Amino acid sequence: MEREFVEWLVRHVPSDPRLEVPAGDDAAVLRPPASRRTVVTVDMLMEGTDFVLGPDCPPEAVGHKALAVSLSDLAAMGARPEAVVVAVALPSRGGESLGRRIHTGLAALAARHDVAIAGGDTNAWDGPLVVSVTAIGSVPPGRAWRRDGARVGDRLLVTGACGGSLLGRHLAVAPRCREAAGIAERFQVHAAIDVSDGLSLDIARMMAASGTGAVLDLGAIPIHPDAVTMSRQAGDSRSPLEHALGDGEDFELVLAMAPEVAAAAVAASGTEALDVPLTIIGDVIEASGLFVREHDGALAPLVPRGFLHALDG
């Protein structure tokens, strides 16, 4: 029964000083951090589109991913995670057991990133599993990273490596929250976005928001070993680079920085002070769209590729 499940959830949500009124009431009351701005994001995951429950995707992994993708959005804003609200539509058959296991995966990641679970909503229906997580973060006034701040002459950097996420990293998402905090403390970031739908597609979105273009150095793109593995699978005609540019669900960060700042950030990357790989992959230019630089120095258009939700009509 839903009432018993909700009572179980409330008992298993740890207390947190950021919650003046905790989970279990009609709504939670948060104590916002002093002198910081509130950042809010929401993501919805649907069975059959974002995951397929089974041996390779247990409910705990769904709970982990549902929270992780929202935390990645906060990281892309340079925001510190504070609290989350979780809504689930559970299948009527077996829904309570499923819900408990989803909570287990979500709560483990919340504890890892010091995130308060503030409450949410549960429903039962005869459809597939749906999980929606609203994440609330905070950032100093005027310090939120945005998509629309890239400037002509900026260098483009990416954390980590891209491609081949469907071999398992699309479920074991590692949001770059701590890494974003480390970068924000030390370096000025003009614009940022997380790689959810595809490296080239998300860079194109950032450029469009900024009213600029980008030229990418394809030889510098950090390719994940999973992209190499996928390219070697039977029936796969894409190269590792094509996987890196278009697979999506890498949840790395793309950053636009002034050239001297980008150089300093790369020099500091991989150290104890900034424990994240950073690679310069291109430049922001006065143009529209994406380009690659040919051997003779000429620019050739690059068609952005990635995942787009299809809407008919």
Beta strands, then each sheet from edge to edge (+ up, - down):
strand 1: 19-21
strand 2: 29-30
strand 3: 37-46
strand 4: 80-91
strand 5: 116-125
strand 6: 130-139
strand 7: 155-159
strand 8: 191-194
strand 9: 213-216
strand 10: 253-257
strand 11: 278-285
strand 12: 289-293
strand 13: 299-301
sheet 1: 1+ 2-
sheet 2: 3+ 6- 4+ 5+
sheet 3: 8+ 10- 7+ 11- 9+ 12+ 13-
end
